[in-house]
Amino acid sequence: VGELSFFSSLSELFRSPAPPDPAVQAALERILQWVDPMVRAAPRLEKHLTDAVAHALAYCQNVIGQLPGPLAINRQSVSLDPLIHALFATPADIGEMLGRSEAVRDFLGRSESWAENEFYALLAARRRQKTQFGMAQQGEVIRNDVPQKVLYFSDHILIEPHCDLQVTRERLCWQALESLMRTFNNHVEQLRQDRETLRADISVENAILHPWQEHSKLHYHPAPEDQYARHLGQLDQSLRENGALLTPENLVAQLADFLRQPESALNTSQMKLYIDRLGVIHEPDQAGADVQEISFAEFVSRDRRQHLTTLVRISREEARQAVEMEQSRRARRILI
């Protein structure tokens, strides 16, 4: 029995590891394309990164999977859906967004856009508020100088249009993963900038310290020289620590830690507001016929800006007409 146990253990030791999940392998390959070249210089990247990449990929899939929608974006929905009405003040605003969208224009130029009469995309827009004075009832008195907060949205953008909703979700997942890598690359670039700043500071301190050293040969001035020498030593230590962080092995370790905590750079939050048809924000207890609840997800990206995000469904014919109208307007402006 002992002999069999020994050979079983030996067999387990030399057994080939299970092949990674194809999706994780594909994500790892993309990450190695996106990541800073210094990271790729580290040995045994797959061993160090596979588990972390699997975690980050699952996180991105979950974030994209929880996106609301798809909401129908058309002229009728502006009057029927309070959230669509909050996003677009008038039906004409939808046409302007579609006409200006490069993603929509490029999509309509490809043969895949003819697969269905509708297509899907991610709609993102910045949530904004402004304060104005308006009419409101306070007790039995109606006043016209009451400060009000008005909700509106700007910077609308459509991302990854496609006739197949699943394809749109998959492409959005890759975009989320790429956004994580841009955040990490910014971190690496900041380390490099810190290194250059430390080197410049050391040069300055040396330039100050050298005259004191020459002067002390004739006159004893220990205090200033000791002060600059201590500061120079601290800068040297910081430079060594910074240099250690920038070695390929340490960068890989930092990348693995970052991918295990993707929520620090990419997350969503749920918002709920109560607004009337003019976009004025009200308290929850004021909900009624004139004040309706809207719920939406906000996406917090690497630049910390917040965007409303929802999947939308768009008529290909309406999008085509909007693009043609925008192209016609541009042609008229050029002629004028």
N, C-alpha and C positions, 0 to 999 in steps of 0.2 A: 504493500500500500504506500509506504514511504517513497519507494522508487517511482511509482506511478505519479505521486504528488510532485516529485522533483521534476520529472519530464513534462508534466502539465504546466508547471510554473515556467520552465524553460521555453516551452512552446508559446506561452502568453507573452514572454519577453521579446521574442523575435517575430511575433506575428505582425504583419503589415498593418499600419493604422487604416481605419475605415476612410474611404474617400470622402472629402467634404461635400456638403450639399451643393448641387450645381448653382443654385441662386447665390449662396454665400461665396462660392468660388468666383462667380461673375462679378459680385460686388467687390471682392478683394482685388480682382484684376483692374477694375475701374478705379478703385482707391489708389492703387499703385501708379496709375496714369495721372491722377489728379494731384497726388501728394508732392511735397517739396522734394527735389532730386536728392537732397542729402539723406533723406529717410531711406531711399532705395539702395543706398550704399551699405546699409546694415545687413549682416548675414542672417539667414534663417528667418526671413520675414514672415512666411506663412505660419511657422510655428508660433511666433509671437503675436500675430494679428488675427488669426482665423476666428477664435472665440469672440474677440472684441468686435470684429466685423459682423459676425452673426448677430450679436446683441444690437448693434447700431442698425442693421438692416431690419430686424424685427421691430425695432422702435419706429423707424420711418414708415414701415408698412402699417403699423398700428395708427400712427398719426394720420396718414392718408386715408386709411380705412374708416376713420371716424369723421371725415369731412361730411358736412350735411349736403343734402341735395341728392340728385340734380334738380334744381329749380328751373322751370320754364321761363326764359327771358324773352318777352315779346310785348307788343303794344297792349294786349289785353291784361297781362299780368300786372302792369303798373297800377291799374285801377282795382284789381282783385286781391293782390298780395301786399300787405303793409310793408314787408321787408323790401320787396322790389320797388315799391313807391318811395321808400326811404333812400334806396340806392340811386334811383333815377327820378328826378323831379318831374320829367315829362317823357312821353313815349319817344319823342325825337332824340332824347339823350341816349337811348339805347342804340338808335341808328348811327349816331355820331361815334359812339364807342366802337361799334362793329366796323364802321368805315375806316377808322383810324388805326385799327389793330393790325400790326404787321403779322402777327401769328395767324390771324384769320385770313388775311390776304394770301399768305404763303400756303396755308392749308387748302384754300379754294383753288389754288393753281395746281394742285396735285390730283392725280386720278383717283386716289383713295377717298377724296371728299364726295364722290358720286355714289358711294356704296349705300348711303341712306339719305333720307330727306332731312334728317336732323343730325347734329353732331354735339359732342360734349366738350367741356373745357373747365378749367378752374378759373373762377372770377375772384380777383383780389382787389380790394379798394381800401384806402386810408380812411379811418373814422375820424371825424372832426366835429368840433362844437364851436358855436359862436354865441355871444350874449347879445340880446336885443331887448328893446322895450316893447311890450304889447299889452293887449287887453286881457284882463283876468278878473274873475269874481272873487272878492274877499269878503266873506260873510254875505251881506245883502247889498254890498256896494260893488259896482263894476268900475274898475280903474283901467286907464289906458297907458299907465306909465310903470307897469310891473316888469321887472327884469326877468327875462326868460332865457333858458338855454335851448338852443336849436341844434338838432343833429343833422349832419349831412356827410356825404362821402365824396372823396376826390381820388384822382390818380388811378382810375379804373384800368385794369389790365386783364387780358385773357391769356391763359397759359395752357399749352399742350392740347389744342383742339384735335379731336379724332371722332370718327363715327362709332367706335367701339369704346364703351365706358371703361372696360377693364384695361385696355391699352392706355387710356388717359391716366388711370390710377397708377399703372406700372411706371409710366414715364415720370409722373409726379414723384414717385418714390425715389427714382434715380436722381431727380433734381434736389430732393431733400437731402440725400446722401452727399451729393456734390456740394450743397450749401454747408454741410458740416465740414467738409474738407477745406473749403475756402476759409472757414473760421480758424481751423487748425493752421493753415498756411499763413494766415495773418499773425497768429501767435509766434510762429517761427520767424517771420520777418521782423516782428517786434523785438525778439531776442537779438537778432542781428543789429538792429538799430541801437539797442541798449549797449551792445558790445562796442559799436563805433563811438557812442557817446562816452563810454568809460575810457576808451583809448584817447579821445580828445581831452578829457579831464586829466588824465595822467600826464599828457604832454604839457598841459598848462601848469600842473603842480611841479613838474620837473623844471620848467622854465623859471618858476618862482623860487624853488628850493636851491637851484644851482648858484645864484648870486649870493644867497645867504651862506652857503658852504664856503665860497671864495672869501666872503667878507669875514667869516669867523676865524680864518687863519690869522687875521690881524687883530680882530676884536671878538671877544667872547659874547655871543648872543644865543644862548642855548634855547630859550623859550620859543621864538618864532620858528627856528629850524626844527625843533622837536615837534612842533605843532604840524608843520607841513609834512614832515616825515611820517607822522602817524596817519595823517589823511591819505598820503600816498600809499601807505601800506594797506589801508582799508580799500582803496580803489583797486590795487593789485589783487587783493583777495576777491573782490566782487568780479573782476575780470576773469579770474580763474574759474569761479563758480559759473559764470555765464558761458565760458568756453566749454565747460563740462556738459552743460545742458545742450549744447549744439553738436555734440558728437552723434554720429548715426545711431549708436546703440541707445543713448538716452532719448533721442528724438522718437525712436520706435516705442520705447516704454511710455513716453508722454502721449503718443498717438493712441496706444492701446488704452491707457487710462481715460483719454478723452472720448473714445468711441464707446467705452463702457458707461459713460455719463452724458449721453447726447442731449438730454433735457436741459443741460446748462446753456446750450446754444440754439436749441430748436424746440419749441413747445407751442401748445395751443391752450386757449382758455375760453370758457363759455361765457357769453354776455347775454343779459336780458334787460331790455329797456322798455319804457312805456311812452309812446309818442302819439300825437294827434296827426291829422292829415297835413298840417303845416310843418311837421317835424319838431314841434315843441316837446321837450322832455317833461314828463309828469311823474308824480310819485305813484308807487304800485297801487295804493288804495283809490286812485282816480281812474282806474281802468273802467272802460264802459264802451258805449256806442261810438263816442268821439275819440276815445283814447284806447289804443290797442297795444298789446304786448308783441314785441319782436324779439326773437332769439337768434343768435348767430355765433359762429366760432371766430375767434381772433387768433391769428398766427403770429407768433413772436419769432422773428428771424434773427440772423447773426448780427445785424446792425441795430437790434433792439427796437426797431420800429414795429408797430402793430398794424396788421391788415385784416380786415374782414375777409374770410375765405369761404367759398362755397362752390360746389360743383353745379354747373348750369347746363341746360339743354337749349339749343338754338336752332332755329329753322335755317337750313342751308340757303333757301331762296331769299329769305329776308337778309341774310348776311351778304349774299351776292349783290342784291340791290343796294345795300348800304355801301359796299366797297365801290361799286360803279359810280354811285352818287358822289362819294368823296373824291374819286379820281376826276370826275367831271368838274367839281369845284376847284380842285388844284389846277386843272388845265385852264380854267377861266382866269384864275389869279395870275397865272404865268402870262397869259395874253394881255391882261390889263397892265 
